[in-house]
């Protein structure tokens, strides 16, 4: 790419955006289920677990794109 971003970084950023959107969608789904008043606690737990896994994947990709710089 001409702006200094490698193809790998571009692919990682695209994947990152997808994961972040899925994370937001899960958050919205959890809130909606909880507000409905008739939700399955096990279902909520599964959604929250999935959300945590997504957060880990997001952080992993962010670390690949912007590695920590030791000062």
C-alpha positions in Angstrom: 0.0 0.0 0.0 1.2 3.5 -0.7 0.6 4.9 2.7 3.1 2.7 4.5 0.6 0.2 5.7 1.4 -3.4 4.7 -1.2 -5.7 3.2 -1.0 -7.7 6.4 -1.8 -4.7 8.5 -4.7 -3.8 6.3 -6.1 -7.3 6.6 -5.6 -7.1 10.4 -7.4 -3.8 10.6 -10.3 -5.2 8.6 -10.5 -8.2 10.9 -10.3 -5.9 13.9 -13.2 -3.8 12.6 -15.3 -7.0 12.2 -14.5 -8.2 15.7 -15.2 -4.8 17.2 -18.6 -4.7 15.5 -19.5 -8.2 16.7 -18.4 -7.2 20.2 -20.8 -4.2 20.1 -23.6 -6.3 18.6 -23.2 -8.8 21.5 -23.2 -6.0 24.0 -26.5 -4.7 22.5 -28.0 -8.2 22.5 -27.1 -8.8 26.1 -28.7 -5.5 27.2 -31.8 -6.2 25.1 -32.2 -9.6 26.6 -31.7 -8.3 30.2 -34.2 -5.6 29.6 -36.8 -8.0 28.2 -37.2 -9.4 31.7 -37.7 -13.0 30.4 -34.2 -14.1 29.6 -32.2 -17.3 30.1 -29.3 -16.7 32.5 -27.3 -19.4 30.8 -27.8 -17.7 27.4 -26.5 -14.4 28.9 -23.5 -16.1 30.4 -22.7 -17.7 27.0 -23.0 -14.3 25.2 -20.7 -12.7 27.9 -18.2 -15.4 27.5 -18.2 -14.9 23.7 -17.8 -11.2 24.2 -14.7 -11.8 26.4 -13.2 -14.1 23.8 -13.8 -11.4 21.2 -12.1 -8.8 23.4 -9.1 -11.1 23.7 -8.9 -11.4 19.9 -9.3 -7.7 19.5 -6.4 -7.0 21.9 -4.2 -9.6 20.2 -4.8 -8.0 16.8 -4.2 -4.5 18.2 -0.9 -5.8 19.7 0.1 -7.1 16.2 -0.7 -3.8 14.5 0.8 -1.6 17.2 3.3 -3.5 19.2 4.4 -2.1 22.5 7.4 0.1 22.3 9.8 -0.3 25.2 10.8 3.2 26.3 
